[in-house]
Amino acid sequence: MTASGLAADLLALYDKLRDSKGGVGAAALRQRRCGGCGLELSPADLSAIRARASDDVVRCEECSRILVRTAESGL
């Protein structure tokens, strides 16, 4: 995967998180859980994420990683 096409501020955020989170700056949101720290998101949190635009950057409240929404997210 390449970083081409990503906004500079998003790439900078990812790099900062990756440096501070043991090399993992983004994690998949699967089955209502953050793939980085394992936090299970509440129904209210999932609803709020569902209501956001698909290109909004969503972050885990526990570990601050960028959450990558997938078909398996549970949204």
PyMOL Python script that loads the backbone (N, CA, C, O; Angstrom):
from pymol import cmd

cmd.read_pdbstr("""\
ATOM      1  N   MET A   1       0.840  -1.172   0.000  1.00  0.00           N
ATOM      2  CA  MET A   1       0.000   0.000   0.000  1.00  0.00           C
ATOM      3  C   MET A   1       0.886   1.236   0.000  1.00  0.00           C
ATOM      4  O   MET A   1       1.899   1.289   0.697  1.00  0.00           O
ATOM      5  N   THR A   2       0.493   2.226  -0.787  1.00  0.00           N
ATOM      6  CA  THR A   2       1.282   3.445  -0.862  1.00  0.00           C
ATOM      7  C   THR A   2       0.522   4.612  -0.250  1.00  0.00           C
ATOM      8  O   THR A   2      -0.690   4.544  -0.044  1.00  0.00           O
ATOM      9  N   ALA A   3       1.241   5.664   0.032  1.00  0.00           N
ATOM     10  CA  ALA A   3       0.638   6.844   0.641  1.00  0.00           C
ATOM     11  C   ALA A   3       0.216   7.874  -0.394  1.00  0.00           C
ATOM     12  O   ALA A   3      -0.274   8.945  -0.037  1.00  0.00           O
ATOM     13  N   SER A   4       0.403   7.561  -1.686  1.00  0.00           N
ATOM     14  CA  SER A   4       0.033   8.535  -2.707  1.00  0.00           C
ATOM     15  C   SER A   4      -1.467   8.804  -2.658  1.00  0.00           C
ATOM     16  O   SER A   4      -2.276   7.891  -2.497  1.00  0.00           O
ATOM     17  N   GLY A   5      -1.809  10.057  -2.799  1.00  0.00           N
ATOM     18  CA  GLY A   5      -3.206  10.442  -2.769  1.00  0.00           C
ATOM     19  C   GLY A   5      -3.725  10.806  -1.389  1.00  0.00           C
ATOM     20  O   GLY A   5      -4.852  11.286  -1.272  1.00  0.00           O
ATOM     21  N   LEU A   6      -2.943  10.594  -0.347  1.00  0.00           N
ATOM     22  CA  LEU A   6      -3.375  10.964   1.002  1.00  0.00           C
ATOM     23  C   LEU A   6      -3.019  12.419   1.274  1.00  0.00           C
ATOM     24  O   LEU A   6      -1.984  12.914   0.828  1.00  0.00           O
ATOM     25  N   ALA A   7      -3.886  13.090   2.007  1.00  0.00           N
ATOM     26  CA  ALA A   7      -3.612  14.468   2.401  1.00  0.00           C
ATOM     27  C   ALA A   7      -2.372  14.502   3.298  1.00  0.00           C
ATOM     28  O   ALA A   7      -2.133  13.586   4.085  1.00  0.00           O
ATOM     29  N   ALA A   8      -1.606  15.556   3.166  1.00  0.00           N
ATOM     30  CA  ALA A   8      -0.360  15.681   3.929  1.00  0.00           C
ATOM     31  C   ALA A   8      -0.615  15.640   5.433  1.00  0.00           C
ATOM     32  O   ALA A   8       0.168  15.049   6.176  1.00  0.00           O
ATOM     33  N   ASP A   9      -1.708  16.266   5.891  1.00  0.00           N
ATOM     34  CA  ASP A   9      -1.970  16.278   7.332  1.00  0.00           C
ATOM     35  C   ASP A   9      -2.357  14.891   7.845  1.00  0.00           C
ATOM     36  O   ASP A   9      -2.019  14.534   8.973  1.00  0.00           O
ATOM     37  N   LEU A  10      -3.059  14.110   7.029  1.00  0.00           N
ATOM     38  CA  LEU A  10      -3.411  12.745   7.426  1.00  0.00           C
ATOM     39  C   LEU A  10      -2.170  11.863   7.477  1.00  0.00           C
ATOM     40  O   LEU A  10      -2.010  11.062   8.398  1.00  0.00           O
ATOM     41  N   LEU A  11      -1.309  12.010   6.505  1.00  0.00           N
ATOM     42  CA  LEU A  11      -0.071  11.236   6.490  1.00  0.00           C
ATOM     43  C   LEU A  11       0.810  11.605   7.685  1.00  0.00           C
ATOM     44  O   LEU A  11       1.436  10.732   8.286  1.00  0.00           O
ATOM     45  N   ALA A  12       0.861  12.884   8.031  1.00  0.00           N
ATOM     46  CA  ALA A  12       1.647  13.322   9.188  1.00  0.00           C
ATOM     47  C   ALA A  12       1.068  12.739  10.479  1.00  0.00           C
ATOM     48  O   ALA A  12       1.819  12.302  11.351  1.00  0.00           O
ATOM     49  N   LEU A  13      -0.264  12.730  10.606  1.00  0.00           N
ATOM     50  CA  LEU A  13      -0.904  12.137  11.784  1.00  0.00           C
ATOM     51  C   LEU A  13      -0.577  10.654  11.873  1.00  0.00           C
ATOM     52  O   LEU A  13      -0.214  10.158  12.940  1.00  0.00           O
ATOM     53  N   TYR A  14      -0.703   9.948  10.761  1.00  0.00           N
ATOM     54  CA  TYR A  14      -0.392   8.519  10.737  1.00  0.00           C
ATOM     55  C   TYR A  14       1.058   8.268  11.167  1.00  0.00           C
ATOM     56  O   TYR A  14       1.321   7.396  11.996  1.00  0.00           O
ATOM     57  N   ASP A  15       1.988   9.028  10.606  1.00  0.00           N
ATOM     58  CA  ASP A  15       3.404   8.842  10.961  1.00  0.00           C
ATOM     59  C   ASP A  15       3.651   9.100  12.438  1.00  0.00           C
ATOM     60  O   ASP A  15       4.407   8.370  13.080  1.00  0.00           O
ATOM     61  N   LYS A  16       3.015  10.140  12.985  1.00  0.00           N
ATOM     62  CA  LYS A  16       3.169  10.448  14.408  1.00  0.00           C
ATOM     63  C   LYS A  16       2.626   9.310  15.270  1.00  0.00           C
ATOM     64  O   LYS A  16       3.262   8.898  16.240  1.00  0.00           O
ATOM     65  N   LEU A  17       1.445   8.805  14.909  1.00  0.00           N
ATOM     66  CA  LEU A  17       0.856   7.696  15.664  1.00  0.00           C
ATOM     67  C   LEU A  17       1.696   6.432  15.536  1.00  0.00           C
ATOM     68  O   LEU A  17       1.916   5.718  16.514  1.00  0.00           O
ATOM     69  N   ARG A  18       2.157   6.167  14.329  1.00  0.00           N
ATOM     70  CA  ARG A  18       2.980   4.971  14.105  1.00  0.00           C
ATOM     71  C   ARG A  18       4.229   5.015  14.973  1.00  0.00           C
ATOM     72  O   ARG A  18       4.617   4.006  15.560  1.00  0.00           O
ATOM     73  N   ASP A  19       4.850   6.167  15.053  1.00  0.00           N
ATOM     74  CA  ASP A  19       6.057   6.301  15.882  1.00  0.00           C
ATOM     75  C   ASP A  19       5.769   6.070  17.357  1.00  0.00           C
ATOM     76  O   ASP A  19       6.592   5.495  18.069  1.00  0.00           O
ATOM     77  N   SER A  20       4.602   6.516  17.822  1.00  0.00           N
ATOM     78  CA  SER A  20       4.294   6.417  19.248  1.00  0.00           C
ATOM     79  C   SER A  20       3.545   5.136  19.636  1.00  0.00           C
ATOM     80  O   SER A  20       3.385   4.854  20.823  1.00  0.00           O
ATOM     81  N   LYS A  21       3.087   4.364  18.652  1.00  0.00           N
ATOM     82  CA  LYS A  21       2.267   3.177  18.928  1.00  0.00           C
ATOM     83  C   LYS A  21       2.925   1.885  18.459  1.00  0.00           C
ATOM     84  O   LYS A  21       2.237   0.953  18.042  1.00  0.00           O
ATOM     85  N   GLY A  22       4.219   1.829  18.523  1.00  0.00           N
ATOM     86  CA  GLY A  22       4.920   0.593  18.195  1.00  0.00           C
ATOM     87  C   GLY A  22       4.814   0.182  16.736  1.00  0.00           C
ATOM     88  O   GLY A  22       4.813  -1.007  16.419  1.00  0.00           O
ATOM     89  N   GLY A  23       4.726   1.164  15.849  1.00  0.00           N
ATOM     90  CA  GLY A  23       4.719   0.867  14.425  1.00  0.00           C
ATOM     91  C   GLY A  23       3.340   0.721  13.803  1.00  0.00           C
ATOM     92  O   GLY A  23       3.233   0.492  12.598  1.00  0.00           O
ATOM     93  N   VAL A  24       2.278   0.847  14.601  1.00  0.00           N
ATOM     94  CA  VAL A  24       0.911   0.680  14.085  1.00  0.00           C
ATOM     95  C   VAL A  24       0.134   1.969  14.329  1.00  0.00           C
ATOM     96  O   VAL A  24      -0.307   2.236  15.446  1.00  0.00           O
ATOM     97  N   GLY A  25      -0.030   2.768  13.268  1.00  0.00           N
ATOM     98  CA  GLY A  25      -0.725   4.043  13.401  1.00  0.00           C
ATOM     99  C   GLY A  25      -2.193   3.976  13.052  1.00  0.00           C
ATOM    100  O   GLY A  25      -2.965   4.863  13.413  1.00  0.00           O
ATOM    101  N   ALA A  26      -2.581   2.923  12.348  1.00  0.00           N
ATOM    102  CA  ALA A  26      -3.984   2.745  11.956  1.00  0.00           C
ATOM    103  C   ALA A  26      -4.357   1.285  12.186  1.00  0.00           C
ATOM    104  O   ALA A  26      -3.518   0.389  12.089  1.00  0.00           O
ATOM    105  N   ALA A  27      -5.616   1.070  12.489  1.00  0.00           N
ATOM    106  CA  ALA A  27      -6.082  -0.290  12.764  1.00  0.00           C
ATOM    107  C   ALA A  27      -7.482  -0.471  12.203  1.00  0.00           C
ATOM    108  O   ALA A  27      -8.284   0.462  12.194  1.00  0.00           O
ATOM    109  N   ALA A  28      -7.766  -1.663  11.740  1.00  0.00           N
ATOM    110  CA  ALA A  28      -9.094  -1.963  11.202  1.00  0.00           C
ATOM    111  C   ALA A  28     -10.119  -2.003  12.327  1.00  0.00           C
ATOM    112  O   ALA A  28      -9.847  -2.479  13.429  1.00  0.00           O
ATOM    113  N   LEU A  29     -11.292  -1.494  12.019  1.00  0.00           N
ATOM    114  CA  LEU A  29     -12.439  -1.626  12.917  1.00  0.00           C
ATOM    115  C   LEU A  29     -13.191  -2.857  12.430  1.00  0.00           C
ATOM    116  O   LEU A  29     -13.850  -2.818  11.391  1.00  0.00           O
ATOM    117  N   ARG A  30     -13.090  -3.950  13.184  1.00  0.00           N
ATOM    118  CA  ARG A  30     -13.723  -5.216  12.804  1.00  0.00           C
ATOM    119  C   ARG A  30     -14.580  -5.723  13.943  1.00  0.00           C
ATOM    120  O   ARG A  30     -14.160  -5.770  15.099  1.00  0.00           O
ATOM    121  N   GLN A  31     -15.785  -6.097  13.584  1.00  0.00           N
ATOM    122  CA  GLN A  31     -16.721  -6.657  14.559  1.00  0.00           C
ATOM    123  C   GLN A  31     -16.806  -5.772  15.805  1.00  0.00           C
ATOM    124  O   GLN A  31     -16.809  -6.256  16.936  1.00  0.00           O
ATOM    125  N   ARG A  32     -16.874  -4.481  15.563  1.00  0.00           N
ATOM    126  CA  ARG A  32     -17.035  -3.458  16.605  1.00  0.00           C
ATOM    127  C   ARG A  32     -15.818  -3.292  17.499  1.00  0.00           C
ATOM    128  O   ARG A  32     -15.918  -2.668  18.555  1.00  0.00           O
ATOM    129  N   ARG A  33     -14.670  -3.832  17.105  1.00  0.00           N
ATOM    130  CA  ARG A  33     -13.458  -3.745  17.924  1.00  0.00           C
ATOM    131  C   ARG A  33     -12.339  -3.052  17.168  1.00  0.00           C
ATOM    132  O   ARG A  33     -12.179  -3.223  15.959  1.00  0.00           O
ATOM    133  N   CYS A  34     -11.568  -2.265  17.909  1.00  0.00           N
ATOM    134  CA  CYS A  34     -10.365  -1.659  17.363  1.00  0.00           C
ATOM    135  C   CYS A  34      -9.317  -2.759  17.203  1.00  0.00           C
ATOM    136  O   CYS A  34      -9.022  -3.493  18.147  1.00  0.00           O
ATOM    137  N   GLY A  35      -8.769  -2.862  16.012  1.00  0.00           N
ATOM    138  CA  GLY A  35      -7.735  -3.863  15.764  1.00  0.00           C
ATOM    139  C   GLY A  35      -6.405  -3.524  16.412  1.00  0.00           C
ATOM    140  O   GLY A  35      -5.491  -4.349  16.421  1.00  0.00           O
ATOM    141  N   GLY A  36      -6.286  -2.328  16.950  1.00  0.00           N
ATOM    142  CA  GLY A  36      -5.040  -1.925  17.602  1.00  0.00           C
ATOM    143  C   GLY A  36      -5.000  -2.292  19.069  1.00  0.00           C
ATOM    144  O   GLY A  36      -4.040  -2.900  19.542  1.00  0.00           O
ATOM    145  N   CYS A  37      -6.047  -1.920  19.790  1.00  0.00           N
ATOM    146  CA  CYS A  37      -6.049  -2.150  21.240  1.00  0.00           C
ATOM    147  C   CYS A  37      -7.107  -3.145  21.695  1.00  0.00           C
ATOM    148  O   CYS A  37      -7.077  -3.597  22.840  1.00  0.00           O
ATOM    149  N   GLY A  38      -8.040  -3.489  20.818  1.00  0.00           N
ATOM    150  CA  GLY A  38      -9.066  -4.466  21.165  1.00  0.00           C
ATOM    151  C   GLY A  38     -10.308  -3.887  21.809  1.00  0.00           C
ATOM    152  O   GLY A  38     -11.218  -4.637  22.164  1.00  0.00           O
ATOM    153  N   LEU A  39     -10.374  -2.569  21.970  1.00  0.00           N
ATOM    154  CA  LEU A  39     -11.536  -1.942  22.581  1.00  0.00           C
ATOM    155  C   LEU A  39     -12.793  -2.252  21.768  1.00  0.00           C
ATOM    156  O   LEU A  39     -12.807  -2.098  20.547  1.00  0.00           O
ATOM    157  N   GLU A  40     -13.844  -2.688  22.458  1.00  0.00           N
ATOM    158  CA  GLU A  40     -15.136  -2.879  21.804  1.00  0.00           C
ATOM    159  C   GLU A  40     -15.912  -1.579  21.905  1.00  0.00           C
ATOM    160  O   GLU A  40     -16.148  -1.069  23.000  1.00  0.00           O
ATOM    161  N   LEU A  41     -16.305  -1.049  20.764  1.00  0.00           N
ATOM    162  CA  LEU A  41     -17.018   0.222  20.736  1.00  0.00           C
ATOM    163  C   LEU A  41     -18.467   0.021  21.136  1.00  0.00           C
ATOM    164  O   LEU A  41     -19.078  -0.998  20.812  1.00  0.00           O
ATOM    165  N   SER A  42     -19.003   0.985  21.831  1.00  0.00           N
ATOM    166  CA  SER A  42     -20.391   0.933  22.284  1.00  0.00           C
ATOM    167  C   SER A  42     -21.324   1.173  21.097  1.00  0.00           C
ATOM    168  O   SER A  42     -20.903   1.715  20.075  1.00  0.00           O
ATOM    169  N   PRO A  43     -22.591   0.770  21.231  1.00  0.00           N
ATOM    170  CA  PRO A  43     -23.564   1.065  20.176  1.00  0.00           C
ATOM    171  C   PRO A  43     -23.648   2.562  19.867  1.00  0.00           C
ATOM    172  O   PRO A  43     -23.817   2.939  18.707  1.00  0.00           O
ATOM    173  N   ALA A  44     -23.534   3.411  20.873  1.00  0.00           N
ATOM    174  CA  ALA A  44     -23.575   4.861  20.652  1.00  0.00           C
ATOM    175  C   ALA A  44     -22.371   5.324  19.826  1.00  0.00           C
ATOM    176  O   ALA A  44     -22.513   6.143  18.918  1.00  0.00           O
ATOM    177  N   ASP A  45     -21.188   4.797  20.144  1.00  0.00           N
ATOM    178  CA  ASP A  45     -19.986   5.155  19.378  1.00  0.00           C
ATOM    179  C   ASP A  45     -20.117   4.692  17.930  1.00  0.00           C
ATOM    180  O   ASP A  45     -19.765   5.424  17.005  1.00  0.00           O
ATOM    181  N   LEU A  46     -20.618   3.485  17.739  1.00  0.00           N
ATOM    182  CA  LEU A  46     -20.802   2.966  16.380  1.00  0.00           C
ATOM    183  C   LEU A  46     -21.796   3.811  15.606  1.00  0.00           C
ATOM    184  O   LEU A  46     -21.597   4.072  14.419  1.00  0.00           O
ATOM    185  N   SER A  47     -22.848   4.235  16.252  1.00  0.00           N
ATOM    186  CA  SER A  47     -23.850   5.085  15.616  1.00  0.00           C
ATOM    187  C   SER A  47     -23.237   6.415  15.194  1.00  0.00           C
ATOM    188  O   SER A  47     -23.512   6.915  14.103  1.00  0.00           O
ATOM    189  N   ALA A  48     -22.414   6.977  16.052  1.00  0.00           N
ATOM    190  CA  ALA A  48     -21.759   8.243  15.731  1.00  0.00           C
ATOM    191  C   ALA A  48     -20.808   8.084  14.553  1.00  0.00           C
ATOM    192  O   ALA A  48     -20.739   8.960  13.691  1.00  0.00           O
ATOM    193  N   ILE A  49     -20.081   6.987  14.506  1.00  0.00           N
ATOM    194  CA  ILE A  49     -19.170   6.727  13.389  1.00  0.00           C
ATOM    195  C   ILE A  49     -19.970   6.528  12.103  1.00  0.00           C
ATOM    196  O   ILE A  49     -19.600   7.042  11.047  1.00  0.00           O
ATOM    197  N   ARG A  50     -21.056   5.788  12.198  1.00  0.00           N
ATOM    198  CA  ARG A  50     -21.911   5.522  11.043  1.00  0.00           C
ATOM    199  C   ARG A  50     -22.435   6.824  10.437  1.00  0.00           C
ATOM    200  O   ARG A  50     -22.594   6.922   9.221  1.00  0.00           O
ATOM    201  N   ALA A  51     -22.702   7.814  11.272  1.00  0.00           N
ATOM    202  CA  ALA A  51     -23.261   9.085  10.823  1.00  0.00           C
ATOM    203  C   ALA A  51     -22.210  10.004  10.178  1.00  0.00           C
ATOM    204  O   ALA A  51     -22.563  10.976   9.509  1.00  0.00           O
ATOM    205  N   ARG A  52     -20.953   9.703  10.376  1.00  0.00           N
ATOM    206  CA  ARG A  52     -19.889  10.549   9.827  1.00  0.00           C
ATOM    207  C   ARG A  52     -19.664  10.250   8.351  1.00  0.00           C
ATOM    208  O   ARG A  52     -19.970   9.160   7.868  1.00  0.00           O
ATOM    209  N   ALA A  53     -19.129  11.225   7.655  1.00  0.00           N
ATOM    210  CA  ALA A  53     -18.805  11.047   6.239  1.00  0.00           C
ATOM    211  C   ALA A  53     -17.748   9.953   6.086  1.00  0.00           C
ATOM    212  O   ALA A  53     -16.905   9.763   6.962  1.00  0.00           O
ATOM    213  N   SER A  54     -17.805   9.248   4.975  1.00  0.00           N
ATOM    214  CA  SER A  54     -16.898   8.119   4.766  1.00  0.00           C
ATOM    215  C   SER A  54     -15.431   8.546   4.700  1.00  0.00           C
ATOM    216  O   SER A  54     -14.541   7.724   4.918  1.00  0.00           O
ATOM    217  N   ASP A  55     -15.172   9.817   4.402  1.00  0.00           N
ATOM    218  CA  ASP A  55     -13.784  10.267   4.336  1.00  0.00           C
ATOM    219  C   ASP A  55     -13.324  10.990   5.604  1.00  0.00           C
ATOM    220  O   ASP A  55     -12.206  11.503   5.649  1.00  0.00           O
ATOM    221  N   ASP A  56     -14.175  11.035   6.632  1.00  0.00           N
ATOM    222  CA  ASP A  56     -13.762  11.591   7.924  1.00  0.00           C
ATOM    223  C   ASP A  56     -12.772  10.639   8.601  1.00  0.00           C
ATOM    224  O   ASP A  56     -12.911   9.419   8.518  1.00  0.00           O
ATOM    225  N   VAL A  57     -11.796  11.204   9.254  1.00  0.00           N
ATOM    226  CA  VAL A  57     -10.832  10.394   9.996  1.00  0.00           C
ATOM    227  C   VAL A  57     -11.441  10.088  11.360  1.00  0.00           C
ATOM    228  O   VAL A  57     -11.770  10.990  12.130  1.00  0.00           O
ATOM    229  N   VAL A  58     -11.582   8.791  11.639  1.00  0.00           N
ATOM    230  CA  VAL A  58     -12.151   8.321  12.904  1.00  0.00           C
ATOM    231  C   VAL A  58     -11.013   7.711  13.712  1.00  0.00           C
ATOM    232  O   VAL A  58     -10.194   6.957  13.186  1.00  0.00           O
ATOM    233  N   ARG A  59     -10.975   8.051  15.006  1.00  0.00           N
ATOM    234  CA  ARG A  59      -9.902   7.536  15.851  1.00  0.00           C
ATOM    235  C   ARG A  59     -10.472   6.795  17.049  1.00  0.00           C
ATOM    236  O   ARG A  59     -11.557   7.111  17.538  1.00  0.00           O
ATOM    237  N   CYS A  60      -9.727   5.812  17.508  1.00  0.00           N
ATOM    238  CA  CYS A  60     -10.103   5.037  18.681  1.00  0.00           C
ATOM    239  C   CYS A  60      -9.959   5.913  19.918  1.00  0.00           C
ATOM    240  O   CYS A  60      -8.939   6.580  20.096  1.00  0.00           O
ATOM    241  N   GLU A  61     -10.971   5.912  20.765  1.00  0.00           N
ATOM    242  CA  GLU A  61     -10.915   6.711  21.985  1.00  0.00           C
ATOM    243  C   GLU A  61      -9.911   6.158  22.994  1.00  0.00           C
ATOM    244  O   GLU A  61      -9.409   6.900  23.837  1.00  0.00           O
ATOM    245  N   GLU A  62      -9.620   4.880  22.916  1.00  0.00           N
ATOM    246  CA  GLU A  62      -8.705   4.247  23.869  1.00  0.00           C
ATOM    247  C   GLU A  62      -7.242   4.434  23.477  1.00  0.00           C
ATOM    248  O   GLU A  62      -6.434   4.885  24.288  1.00  0.00           O
ATOM    249  N   CYS A  63      -6.896   4.085  22.227  1.00  0.00           N
ATOM    250  CA  CYS A  63      -5.487   4.089  21.827  1.00  0.00           C
ATOM    251  C   CYS A  63      -5.128   5.212  20.857  1.00  0.00           C
ATOM    252  O   CYS A  63      -3.952   5.403  20.550  1.00  0.00           O
ATOM    253  N   SER A  64      -6.103   5.943  20.379  1.00  0.00           N
ATOM    254  CA  SER A  64      -5.932   7.088  19.474  1.00  0.00           C
ATOM    255  C   SER A  64      -5.557   6.718  18.045  1.00  0.00           C
ATOM    256  O   SER A  64      -5.370   7.605  17.212  1.00  0.00           O
ATOM    257  N   ARG A  65      -5.444   5.425  17.744  1.00  0.00           N
ATOM    258  CA  ARG A  65      -5.122   5.044  16.368  1.00  0.00           C
ATOM    259  C   ARG A  65      -6.251   5.448  15.422  1.00  0.00           C
ATOM    260  O   ARG A  65      -7.401   5.611  15.830  1.00  0.00           O
ATOM    261  N   ILE A  66      -5.895   5.603  14.159  1.00  0.00           N
ATOM    262  CA  ILE A  66      -6.880   5.865  13.122  1.00  0.00           C
ATOM    263  C   ILE A  66      -7.629   4.561  12.881  1.00  0.00           C
ATOM    264  O   ILE A  66      -7.013   3.520  12.656  1.00  0.00           O
ATOM    265  N   LEU A  67      -8.959   4.615  12.929  1.00  0.00           N
ATOM    266  CA  LEU A  67      -9.761   3.422  12.679  1.00  0.00           C
ATOM    267  C   LEU A  67     -10.116   3.356  11.200  1.00  0.00           C
ATOM    268  O   LEU A  67     -10.638   4.312  10.627  1.00  0.00           O
ATOM    269  N   VAL A  68      -9.827   2.223  10.604  1.00  0.00           N
ATOM    270  CA  VAL A  68     -10.125   1.991   9.197  1.00  0.00           C
ATOM    271  C   VAL A  68     -11.419   1.204   9.133  1.00  0.00           C
ATOM    272  O   VAL A  68     -11.483   0.058   9.579  1.00  0.00           O
ATOM    273  N   ARG A  69     -12.441   1.821   8.581  1.00  0.00           N
ATOM    274  CA  ARG A  69     -13.749   1.167   8.476  1.00  0.00           C
ATOM    275  C   ARG A  69     -13.748   0.177   7.315  1.00  0.00           C
ATOM    276  O   ARG A  69     -13.284   0.480   6.216  1.00  0.00           O
ATOM    277  N   THR A  70     -14.282  -1.015   7.591  1.00  0.00           N
ATOM    278  CA  THR A  70     -14.347  -2.071   6.590  1.00  0.00           C
ATOM    279  C   THR A  70     -15.771  -2.629   6.557  1.00  0.00           C
ATOM    280  O   THR A  70     -16.624  -2.227   7.348  1.00  0.00           O
ATOM    281  N   ALA A  71     -16.012  -3.549   5.644  1.00  0.00           N
ATOM    282  CA  ALA A  71     -17.317  -4.208   5.579  1.00  0.00           C
ATOM    283  C   ALA A  71     -17.583  -5.014   6.840  1.00  0.00           C
ATOM    284  O   ALA A  71     -18.735  -5.324   7.139  1.00  0.00           O
ATOM    285  N   GLU A  72     -16.540  -5.356   7.583  1.00  0.00           N
ATOM    286  CA  GLU A  72     -16.664  -6.149   8.799  1.00  0.00           C
ATOM    287  C   GLU A  72     -16.711  -5.291  10.069  1.00  0.00           C
ATOM    288  O   GLU A  72     -16.612  -5.821  11.175  1.00  0.00           O
ATOM    289  N   SER A  73     -16.860  -3.981   9.918  1.00  0.00           N
ATOM    290  CA  SER A  73     -16.795  -3.077  11.065  1.00  0.00           C
ATOM    291  C   SER A  73     -17.952  -3.234  12.048  1.00  0.00           C
ATOM    292  O   SER A  73     -17.792  -2.948  13.235  1.00  0.00           O
ATOM    293  N   GLY A  74     -19.103  -3.679  11.577  1.00  0.00           N
ATOM    294  CA  GLY A  74     -20.259  -3.787  12.452  1.00  0.00           C
ATOM    295  C   GLY A  74     -21.068  -2.512  12.458  1.00  0.00           C
ATOM    296  O   GLY A  74     -21.871  -2.277  13.361  1.00  0.00           O
ATOM    297  N   LEU A  75     -20.855  -1.689  11.447  1.00  0.00           N
ATOM    298  CA  LEU A  75     -21.601  -0.441  11.356  1.00  0.00           C
ATOM    299  C   LEU A  75     -22.913  -0.731  10.719  1.00  0.00           C
ATOM    300  O   LEU A  75     -23.724   0.177  10.534  1.00  0.00           O
TER     301      LEU A  75
END
""", "prot")
cmd.dss("prot")
cmd.show_as("cartoon", "prot")
cmd.util.cbc("prot")
cmd.orient("prot")
